[in-house]
């Protein structure tokens, strides 16, 4: 019974024309061929579709049900065609975006806001989480895109480089350990304007300084630990936390030092940067990459492509 509607356009044309001959002319086929096709279909169904004793011909009860089904099929097809046109013109669809809390709170809002205003028909769902959660969510198909620093398995994910971050030691300006290190120091303006000439600071000068670090499931913490291990530095850890913006506030208040990225330094608001001094770090681990990641075997919608294209200037944030 799978091919009952294979000839639905023929049947519908006969119904509209109320005549086999007129339908054959409209369909550009011979009337005997049209009549034979309809007869075979009626035999397959076991009921006639047309009452041929009337003039013009009319539908039988089965014919009425068949035409109703054809019109329902047409409606579904039209609806789906309309959906495809909307999706392909970015007037409909959905996009799931995940990112780490720093990018999600300080960098991405302006990109997402601009995208939402340009394509209001695209439903956006956003997730702010740590790297482990983001990988799990995109692996499970709950996200389309992840923007994060973590390198994901290349056989499963395609990753495109968006920007390079530099990591700096951030120390409260009133700490006495800053004295004598003027040749290594950077101000907020230095970092904001790209003036990064000072030599890396010897971390052993901060042996007795308290540190606040990110929790261990955070990519920033993994880089921080790698920096300390490469320089054989053992910080005095005051406590750990999971929000970079909060950590930065503690540095501003003069509580402790930490390692932070230039993305955080440049984008955080409501902070008196004059209360913090920054130092270049003496290791290749003092920079990390920002990637946009998506599954290799997943269809990339036009919405995905449009959003990825909109991030082209992320490197300049």
Order of alpha helices (4+ residues) and beta strands (2+ residues): alpha-alpha-alpha-beta-beta-alpha-beta-alpha-beta-alpha-beta-beta-beta-alpha-beta-alpha-beta-alpha-beta-alpha-beta-beta-alpha
